[in-house]
Amino acid sequence: MTTVDLHYYSLRDAGDLPARDILESALDGEEYTRYQRLKRQESKHTFVLARYWLKTALADKLGSSLHDVRFSYTENGKPYLPDSKIKFNLSHCATAVAFALGETELGVDVEQIERRGEPWNRVADYIHPGLENITHGAASEREKALVFSRYWTAMEAYTKLKAGRIFEEKTRFCRDGERFNAEVLALTEGIFIHTFSCFGEDICAVASEVEVLRFNLIDNARRFHRAKAD
C-alpha cells in the first residue's frame, strides 16, 4: 500500500519558533546563498522555516540528525535525497508551508484561497481557456475562489511532479481537467492528484505517479480536511 506523509504548517499561527540562528543552521551552503539573496524579510522567513520543518521531518524518517540532511538537485532544480528511497516535494505561499514524503515521486502545491486580483474571474489567463467555465456555476465569489484554488494547486502539483514549466504543462493538464469534479483526479497519463482543504484558509494538492491509498495528515493546528467536490 502506497502511503504518503503530508505535512501542513499555517504561518498565521505558527506558534513558538526556534531562534533564527537555529533555523539558519539547517541550511546548507547553496540554500544559505539563496536565502541571503532574498530581498523581502517575509520571503526569507518563509524560506528558512520551510527548510527547517522539511529537514526535521526527513531526519526523523531517516533516523539521522537534521544537519545530516543534504539535498542534491536535478537539472530543473528539483531537490532530492541522493542514495535514499524517500521522495519529497515542498511548497510554500504567504500563509502556509506544505510538503509530502513518500517512496514515490511527488509534486506538491499549497495556496491561499483568498488572493488579490481575483484570479478566479480570469481562469482562461491563469489556467487555460479550455477550463474557463469551471467557476461559472459557483454561487458566490468565495465558491469561485475555492474552485479556482483546487484547479490551480492541482495544476501546480502536476507540473512539479513532471519537473516541467507551468506554461508548458498546463495544456496537458487541461486535457483531463474538466473531469476534476471529485476529490481525486486520475489523469490519462497515469498521474493521480489529491486535493485537501486546510480549514477553509488554504488548499493543498499532491500529485503522484501511483495511486496513494493512504495519507498521513500532519499539521501544526489540526486543520486538514479532504477537499469536497463542488
N, C-alpha and C positions, 0 to 999 in steps of 0.2 A: 504494500500500500504506500503510495507516494504521499508524504507528509511535508508540509512547509510551515515554518515558524514565521508569522507576520507580526512585526513589531510596529507600534504606532506611539509616537510621543507628541502630545499637544504642546506647542510653545506658548499657549495662552496661560497655562498654569503648570509650568514645568517643575515647580516645587524647588526644594533646596538643591543647588547645583555645586559640583566641585569647584575649587578655586581655579582661576584662569590658568595658572602655571601647570596644574594637574591636567586640565583639558588639553593644553597645548603639548604636553609631553606625549600624548597619544599619536601625534602627527610625525610621520617620517619626513625626511629632508625635502622630498618633492612636494608633499602635502603642505609643509610649512611655507615653502616658497609660494605656492598658490594662495595660501591663507593670507600671507603678508601683502600680496598684490591686490586683494580685495579692498575697495575704497570705503564702502559703507560699513559701519560698525555692526548693523543688524545682519548683514551678509556674513561677516566674519564670525559673529556669534553663532549663527545657524550652522555654518560650515564646521566649526570645531566641535560643536555639540553633536552633530550628526556623526562625525568620525569617531568621537569618543564612545557614543552609545553603540554604534555598529561594532567597533572593535571589542568592546566589553562583551557583547553577545557572542561574537566569534571566538573570543578567548575562552568563554565558558563552554562553547561547543567543542573546541579543540583541547580543552584541559591545559591551557597554556597561560602565560602572562599576557596582559593587554599589550605590553610593549614588544612582545614577540610576534604580534600580528603585523605582517608587512605584505603589501599588495604588489602585484605585477599588473601590467596594463596591455590590453590588446592594441592593435593598430588604430582602432577608433577611440581609444582612451577609456575603454570599459575596464574597471579594476577586477581582478580575480586573485584567488589564493593559489599560488603555484604548489604543485605536489599535494593537493588536497581534493577530496571528493565533494567538499562543501562548496556550493554555489551561493551567490548572494547578489542582491541588487539594492541600491539605495536611492531614495528620492527625498527632497525637502522643498517646502514652499515657505511663504512668510509666516504661516501659522502652525506648521507641523513637520515632523520628520517621520519617515516610514522606511522600513527595509524588510526584506524577506530572505530567509536562509533555508536551504534545502539541498537535495542531491540531484537536482535537475536545473537546467539553465532557466533563469528567471528575468523578468522585466517588471519594474515597479514604478508607479507614479502616485503621488498624493497632491491634491489641490484643494484650496479653499473654495467652498461653494459660492459664497458671495464675493464677486470680483468687480473691480471698477471697469467701466466701459461697456458693461452688459454684453459680453461676447455671445451669449445665448440668442441674441437678436441678430447675430451675423454668422450663423452656422456655416454658410457657404464659404465665407472668408477664412474662418478659423479651422474648420474641419474639412468639409468637401461639399461642393454643390449638390452632389447626389444624396446628401443627408440633410438638406436644408429644411425638410419637412418634419424633422424629429421633434421639434418643440411646439409645433402648431397646435397640438391637442392639449397642451398644458393649460390648466385653469388659472394660473397666476404667474407673476414674474418669478416667484420663489420656485414653483414647479418647473418652469423653464430652466432656471439655474441648476436644479438638481439633475434634470435630464441631460443638459449640456455637459455638466461635470462628469457624469458617468461615461459619456461618449469620449470626452476629451482625455480623461485619465486612462481609459481603455486603449485609446489610440497611442498615447504616450508610452504606456507599458508595453504594448505590441512593438513599437519602434525600438525601445530599449532592449527588448528580448532579441530582436533581429540585428541589433547593433547598427541600425541604419540612421538615415536622416529623416526628420519628421515630414518634410515636404515631398520626399520621395516615397515614403511608406504609406502616407495617408490614402492614396488612391487604392493601394492593395487592401488596406483595412476597409475601405468603403464598400468593396465588393460584397462583404458579408455584414456590414454594419447595420443594415436595415433590419436584420434579424435579431438585433441586440435588445430583445424585449423581455429577457429573463435574467436571472442572477448570473448565469454562466453563458458566455459566448464561445462556441466551438467553431473556429474558422476552418474553411475547407482545406487549408494547407497544414492542418494538424496542430493548431495553436489554440490554447484554452485561456480565456480571460475571465477572472472572477472580480467582482466589484463589492466594496464594503462601504457602508456609511459610518462615519465616526461622529456619533452624537449630533447629527444634523449640522455639523460645522465644516467637516472636510469629507472628501471622497477619496478612497484609495482603490487602486486596481492592481492586480497581479496577473501577469501573462506567463505561461509556461508551455513547454513543448510536449508535455504529457499531462493527462488529466490529474489534478490534485484531488485526492479523495478525502483529505483531512487537513484543515488549517488549525494550527495552534495560535490563537489570537492573544497577543501580549501587548498591553498598553499601560501608560502611566496614570490613567484615570478611569479605566474600565468603561470605555466609551464605544467599543466595537459593536456594530450590527451589520449583518449581511444586507446589502442594498436591496430594496424592494423594487419589484417590477412596476413600471408606471403604466 
